[in-house]
Amino acid sequence: MIDEKLARLRTHRNNIDRYRRLLKTRLTELERQYIEARLSEEQSALEKLAASTFPLAFQAPRIQNSNTQPPISSAA
């Protein structure tokens, strides 16, 4: 089951890459709109599948110390 989902993720990623490459070429406005719509659909499908495949999302803890100063550069 996980292998099938990983293959689908890879397919979506490849399609997204292909659409992005196509958008860098000369296109008519109609072609551009079509490809942008397909790109958006692929990105949505990828995000949905990734969320269902890897349901846990980890975030790095944020430091909320307002007294933190940026490092002083010695190249002055």
Order of alpha helices (4+ residues) and beta strands (2+ residues): alpha-alpha
